[in-house]
C-alpha cells in the first residue's frame, strides 16, 4: 500500500509516516517508480505505536521493544512486563513531582525563591 493510503487508514499524516520510517519504526520498500510501498500490517503497527505513545512510551522505547514484541510467542505476557516496568517509572516520577510540589508549596509567601518558609535568610 502506498504512503497516502497508509496515512488515511492509520489516521496520520504522510509526514508522520516518513518520520517513523526515518527513525526505523516502519519500513517500506521502494517501487521502481520511487513510491513507497508498505505491507498492510503496517496499519496495525502504527495504531500500536500511537497507543503506546498515549500510554507514555517514547518512540525510542517503542522502537527498542517493537521487534521483541513482534517476535514474542506470547505478546500479552511481554506487554504486561513492559507495562509493569512503565508503572514503576510513572510511580517514581509521581514521587519526584510530589516532592517538587511540597518544595514549591514551602516557598509560597517567602518573597524569595531561594528559601523555604521557616528558613533563615
Beta strands, then each sheet from edge to edge (+ up, - down):
strand 1: 29-30
strand 2: 36-37
sheet 1: 1+ 2-
end
